[in-house]
Structures are given as structure tokens and as C-alpha cells.
Amino acid sequence: MDYQKIDAYVIQLVEHSTPERTVWNMEKIREGKPASWNYIDGCMLTALMEMETITGDARYSQFVQDCVDHFVGEDGSIRTFKPEACNLDDINEGRVLFALYQRTGNEKYRKAADFLRMQLDKQPRTQEGNFWHKAIYPNQVWLDGIYMAQPFYALHEKHFGSGSYSDTVDQIKNVRAKMFSEEKKLYFHGYDASKTAFWADPDTGCSQNFWLRSLGWFAVALADLLDILPNGQERDDLAAVFGELMVSVARYADGETGLYWQVPDQGGREGNYLETSGSAMMAYAMLKGARLGVLDSEYAVLGKKTFDGIMEKYLSFTQDGLNLGGICLVAGLGPENNRRRDGSYEYYISEPVVENDAKGVAPFVLAYTEIKRLQA
């Protein structure tokens, strides 16, 4: 595999982007919406910071800083952020604030991080103590939201807080207790604590299927948290959840490519397809977990096989450079006025598949940084 081409691909994306229009935010481009503080760009900015760590190329962090400065004021306020939405997705982009503060010492980054942390204090919770995913999804926990909020939460505790991670660990334990399928050894996409959402099982409160990218968000969140938390019982508890998930997930990999299916437990079913974003997330989680010593070294081999499979199947050459395809644009559950998003198999395979969206590109780049660490 010619990995060097990936460096050129990522730089190409950066050079064709501005803070007002990032070429990897396909939702914004398709809908013609103006730039905002959002999780899609946040995922990519996190990946770009890791690229600089690996390559030493300052163009990555400069672009990250330019994007953040476009939204963060000197007082730490964040333009376009809507506190009333109680949207965990909007916490995610705050992850890069800690690195920017360490590099520059500019207090506005710390103030912005403190502002987002205070939003978590105001976030509504389920009866078990987990954050609601958004205000428009009352009493609902989505696997996606674990990634969107918990690594930021832990980073704030590490850098600016008291170093208490118990809330994060407890919320993940609740997810294990409420959303794990003992039959399939996978996690359902969503859980409604009130058990009243139209997509929720009236007995368990869970959605009816497994969605690859939601499992990927959860896996990446756990891998990143294991890199943040200090050694001790809480980290051991997360490592147990993470290890169990990785053992289970590996069983569902496509034998030939190492990729995973959009609906992971129904490989080969008509309409199902090998999906890039969730596969890249699993590759990253396995590679990082092995590097951290939480997973056996065999998982680095599995992760690399998945990464190489993505390159072989979905990374293509064009007149303008490279394209990464096979990316599910978006999927969710509800709300009440959008009953198409019902968590059915037919729903998950119906969402658009696109190229070069950050929900696929960012985890692909993150997995690449782990490949580079293996080669170092």
C-alpha cells in the first residue's frame, strides 16, 4: 500500500478548505448552509492535530487554529453555538481547545473550554444519570453522544478540573447495562429511558438494530478515554468494556476485506454494504487499543487489515487527486416528526452514501496516524 499518497490527500483537503467552507462537510455543502461550530468539522480538526503530531507539518495545526478562531471570541464565547439545543454533538469540536491552549497560552481557548464544560452541567439527564443526546430527543441516549461529549469531558477534568472521571465512567457503565445485546454482543444504536419513543422497544427502551457507525463512535470514544484516564480502577473498568466490544466486533468483519457492514450483524443481506466510516473507526480503535496495551497485538493486525481494505475498496484516483468513498452521510432515530428514521434495517441502508465526508475521512486519517506510529 502506498501510504504516502494519504499525506497528499489530507493536505489537498486542507488547502481546498477555509473556515467558512470545509470541503469535507458534505451536509453543509449539500444543504447550502453557512459555516457553524459543529461536530463534523470537529472530527476533522481532531484528526488534523494528530497528523501534525505524526508529521510535524504545522499547516495542520494552523488550519485548526484558523477554524477555531473563526468562531471563538476573546471572551471564550462561541459564535453559532446554541445552548438551548442541549446538543451533545456541539461539544465535540471543543476537543482541540486543550491543544491550542497548550501551544499558545491564549486564555480564550481555556475560556471556551470552560464554557462548553458548563454546558454539560446544564445538560438534561436520564433517570440513570446519562446525558440526553439533544433537547429534541428527550430521555434518549445514543452511542454517538458518548463520543461527542465524554472525551471532551475527560480532557477538561484532566487539564482544568479536579481529575474526577467517575461521571464519565458511570455513564458508560449505564450504556453497557441498558444498550448491550447479550445475544449479538453488540450495542443498540439508541436507548429511550422513558420507553415511549416510536422507535423504542416498549420493554427495553432500545432501538431495534445495530448501526455500524454508532458502534464506531462508541469504540473510538473508549479508545480515546483510555488514552486520557490515569491507571486505576476506573480505567480498568473502561478497558473491560472496550475489550469486550472489540472481541465481539471482530467476529463481524468481512473475511476478504476486513471491512464491516452498515448493519453489522446482517452481512450479505440484500441492500447492506461495507461502509467506510464505521470500518475506519474500528480500525483506529483496534490499532490504538493495541498500542496502548489494552488489546493484544493481534488487534493491530486486524486494524491494519481493515485500513488496507478501505484503501483497496474505496480510495480512488481522480483527475483532481484522491477520493474516499463508501461513507454513509448520516443516520439517526426520529425525532417524532421524522418517522422514516425508525431504526429499521430498511432505514439504515436507505441513507445516502457519499465521498470525502469528514465522518469517514477523519477516522480514516486517525487510523492512518496509528499506522504511522506502527511504522516509526
N, C-alpha and C positions, 0 to 999 in steps of 0.2 A: 504493500500500500504506500502510495506517495503522500505521506502526511504533510509535506512541506506546502502542498497546494492549499491546505486548510488555512495556513497563516495568511496567504494572499487573499483567500476568500473572506476572512474576517476583516482584514484591513479594507478590502473593497467595500464591504458593508458600511464600515465606519466612514470612509471617505465619501460615500454617496448619501450620508445622513447628516441632518442638522438637528438641533434640539426641537425645532418646530416640525420636522418631518423625518422620522426614522424609518428607513426602508424595510425594517423587519416588523413593523407594527401593522400587520395586514388588516386588522379590524379597523383601525383609524383610516387607513388608505381606502378600504372598500366603502366605508360609510361616509367618507369625506369630512370627518370630524377634526376639529383643531387639536393640537397637542395638549396633553394633560399629564398630571402626575398619576402614573398607572403601573400596574404590576407587570405588564408585558415588557415595557421598556426597562422596568426594574430588574427583571430576569436577565436581560441582555447586559445591563450595566454591571451586574454582579459577575457575569461571565467575562466581560472585558477587563475588569480589575484582576481576575485570575490570569488572564492572558498576559497582562503586564508583569505579574509576579513571575510567570514562567519565562517570558521572553525578554523582559527588561525594556520593552518598547513603550516609551512614555506617551505615544499617541493614544493608547488605550485609556489611560487614566485622565488625560487631558480632555478627551471627549466626554468621559463620565462627569468630570468636574463642570464642563460647559453645560451639560444637560441638567445637572442638579442646580447650578447657578441660575439657570433659566427659570426655575420655579421657586427656589428658596431665597427668601429675603434676609436682610441683615439681622432682623429680629427673630429669625427662625420660622417665620410664617411660610406656609407652602401654598403657592398660587394654585388654584383649581381644586384643592382638597376640600371635601365636603364632610365635615364632622357628623352632620345629621344622618348621613348614609350608613354610618357604622359598618363600613365595608372593609373587611379584613384584607381584601386584595390591595387596598391603598396603603397598607402598612409595608408591603414588601419592598418597595423602592427605597425605603429608609435604610436598608442593609448597608448600602455603600457610604452612608454618612459617617460611620465609625472610621473607615479607612481614610476618608477625606479629612476628617478632623485630625487624625494622627499625622497625616502628611503635611497639613497646612497650619494647624493650630488655630484655624479660623473658628471663632466661637459660634458663628451662625450654624455650623453643621451640628454642633452639640445641642444648640437650642432647638433645632429642627428635630433631632432625635428625641429630645425630652418632650417635645410637643406630641410626637407620634406615640411615645410611651404613655403619655397622659390620656391619649385616646383609648388605649387598651383598658385603662382604669374605668372608663365610661362605657365600655362595650357591654351590651346585654349578654347574659349567660343563661344556659340551660339549667334545669334543676340539678344536674350533676356537676355544674360548675364550668362547663365549656363555653367558650365564646360562640355567640351566634355568628353565622357566616356573614350575614348582612342584615340590615334592618328590614329589608323586603323579604327576608327568609327567616321569620321568627322561629325560635327554638330549634333551628337547624344547624347541624354540624356537617361540614363537607370535608373530605380528606384534603381537598385543595387548600382549605383555610389553615390547616396545620403548617403547611409550607409558607403561606403568606404572612403569618403572624409570629409563629414560635421561634424561628431562628433570630428574627429581629429582637424579640422579647428577651431571649437569652443573651444576645450580644449587648443589649442595653444593660442587663444585670452585670455582665462581665466588665464592661468599660465604665459605666457611670452609676451602677446601682450597688446593692448590697451583696450581690453574688448569690442570690437565692433563686434556685431553679425549680422549686417544688411545685409551683403552679403549672409550669410547662409540663413537667413530668406527670403530674396528676391528670392533666387534660389528655395526654397521650394514653395513659392507662385507661381512662374512660373510653377512649376510642377503641382500644383493644377489647374492653368489656362489652361494648354495645354494637360495634360495627364489624367484628371479625366473624367470618363464616367457618364454623368448625368442620363443615363438610368439604368446602373447597379450599380452606386455608388461605383465603383472600379476604380483603376488606371491601364492604359495600361502599359505593360512592358517597351516599349521604345517609344521615340519621335525623329523624324528627322526634325530638323528645316528647312532643305533645301527641304524636302518632295520629295527627289529623291532616297532614299534607296529602294531596290527592295521589302522590307517587309513593307514599309510605305504607309499608306493611302494617296493618292495624294492630298486630301483636308485638312486633319487634321495633317498629318505627323506621326500619331500614328501607332503602331503595331496593329494587328488585334485581339489579345486575351489578357486575363489576366493570369499571371503566379503566382502561389501561393508564391513561394519563393521571387520573386521580390517585391510583396506586403509585405512580411515579412521583407525584408531588409528595406523597407521604414518605416514600423511600428516601428521596433527596433531603427532605426535612430532617429525618432521623440521622442520615449520614452527616449532615452539616451540624446538627446538635451534638453529635458525638465528638466533633472537632472543637466544639465550644466548651462543653461542660468539663470540669476537672474530674480526675479519677475519684471514684467513691460509689456509694450505693445507688444514687440517682442515675449516674451514667451507666452503671451495670444494668439497671432496670431498663433503660432505653436500649442498651445493646442487646438485651434478650428479645425485646420486641422486634428490633431491626433484624437480628439473626434469624428469627422465626420466619419473618416475611421473606427474606432473601432465599431461604431454603424452599419455601413454597413457590415463589415466583419462578425460580429456575426450572421448575417442573413444566412450566407452560411455554418455555421458549421454543421457537421453531427450530427443529433439528438442523436444517440446512443453513439458514442464515443467522441464527441466534437472535432474531428479532421477536417481538411479541405482538399479539393480535389486539386490535382495537377493543374487542370484547375478549379478554384474555383466556377465559375458560372454554371458549367455543371456537377454537382454531379450526379453520377449514369450512365452517358453516357458510352458506351462500351469503354474499354481501360483506362478510368480515374481511379484514385486510391487515397486513403487517404495517404497523403505524410507527412513525419516526420519533415523535416527541417522547412518548412513554418509553419506547425502547432505549432512547438516549439517556433518559433519566435512570433507568435500571442499569445501564452500562456504567454511568457515573457513580451511582450508589455502590455497585459491586466493586468497582476499581478503588474508590475512596475507602470503602469499608475494609478492603484487604490492606490498603496502605496504612490505615490506622491500626491494624492488627486486631480488628473486631471480627473480621471474617477470615476464613482460611485462604491461602494463596490461590486456591483453585478458582475463587470468585474473580480474581484479577484476570484469569484466563477466560472465564465466561464473559466478563465485561468487555474484554478486548474483542472477543468473537462477535459480540453484538455490535460494537462500534464499527468493526470492519465490515459487518453485514450491512449496516446503514450506508457506509461509503459505497459498497458494491451495488446496492439496490437503488439508492435514492440520491446519491451525489452525482450530478451530471455536468458535463461541459457544455457551455453555450458560447455564442459569439462574444458575449459580454463578460464571461468568466465562468463561475460555478453556480449551480442552483441546488438547494436541498429540498427535496420533495417528500411526499407521503405524510404531511403534517395535518392532523385534524385541527381545523380552525378554532372551534370552540364547542363545548358541550356543558350542559348544566341540568338542573332539576327545577322545573317551574320558572317563575312564580305562578300563582293561581291563574293569572290571565294568559299564561302560555302553556297550555296543557300538552302541546306537542312534545315538550321536554319532560317526558314521563318516566324516564329511566328504563324504557324497554330496549330490547335488542335492536328492534327496527329503528328506534330513535338514534341510538349511538352510531349506527352505520350510515345514517342519513345526513349527518352534518358535513359541510364542505371540506374537501381535502386540498391543501394549498402548498405553495413553495415558499421557503425563506421567511416564514413567520418565526418570531423570537421564541414562541412556546416550544418550537422544535430546535431552532438554531442555538439558543442559549444552552440547553442541556447537552447538545452535541458538542459545543465548544468547551463546556465544563468537563465532559468526558475526555475530550482531546487534551485538556491540561493534565488530567490524570495519566493519560498515555505518555505525555511528555515527561512526567515525573518518573514513570517506569523506565524510560529510556535514559534518564540522566545518570 
